[in-house]
Amino acid sequence: MKRTGRILSLVIILVMMMTALCFAAPAEDAEQTEIKGGLTLLDTYPKDGSKGASIENMSVKLYFDSEFTEGVLKKANDSAIQFIGPEGEKLPTRVLYNPKEKDVVLVIVDNDKDGKIITGKGNSEYTLKVSGTLRDDKGNTLGEDKTIKFTTLNQSANNMINMLMMFGMFGAIMVISMRSAKKEAQKQQNAKKDDKVNPYKEAKRTGKSVEEIVEQDQKNKAKQAEKAARKAAREAEYDDDYLEEGVYRVKNPRPIAAAGGKYITGRKAEAEAKRAEEEAREAKQKQYKAKKGKGGKKK
């Protein structure tokens, strides 16, 4: 009995151990399933199928729903992303992480082995392949391969459009300038025509007699001549006064004293003192000569 009990106990223990192992395996598989495919690519720039991408500093931004850190991943994703050229050639690719935008992965076309910068070709299709093995900080992977295709800018066509726009702008400026000059010339011509009145045409247009038209024209010319004469007289009379508010005109430079100013500068005071000394010295010399002359007469 004891032996049978021991055997039964061992069988029960073995069954329990096997049961634990059986349940442990599916749990591990479930954890692996959760890691695979737990990462989602939300958006890209440029977008798949877009056109007009720059041929310089060629790059693609990948926006995810998870975080990527250089310190955690290091070079784990370098082999998971690859740039493909328009002829199917593999381009040197570099994966960068932004510490300020942890959900963004920047992929750029790197320099070649000699350090030469690779510039894209215009109007050509480029492809970025992202492997399903790409993973984030937590180990979640993309789960399936992604492909982003975009076409670069047609540089020659773009330059042609810019040249045409520039020529069009210059042409528009020239047309506007010519129209403005033509309008100004027409305006001056009309002004000259207005100075000369055809009495017969005016009489026909207004219904007045020719004599009335001529008399009115003479009155208008007389008023204009009188107005011009008053303006000329006013300008001649007020040469030193303002031509318009805040603008003055004078014939020659004039001192402040001419306008009533009494301020004496240091140079003027010095000149006046020097002139006074010379006058005083001349006066003394005259007095001395006068006295000397009187003494000679007495002898």
Salt bridges, closest charged atoms under 4 A:
ASP43 OD1 - LYS47 NZ 2.85
GLU87 OE2 - LYS121 NZ 3.63
GLU144 OE2 - LYS146 NZ 3.13
GLU202 OE1 - ARG205 NH2 2.63
GLU215 OE2 - LYS219 NZ 3.73
ASP217 OD2 - LYS221 NZ 3.47
GLU226 OE2 - ARG230 NH1 3.15
ASP239 OD1 - ARG249 NH2 3.35
ASP239 OD2 - LYS251 NZ 3.86
ASP240 OD2 - ARG254 NH1 3.21
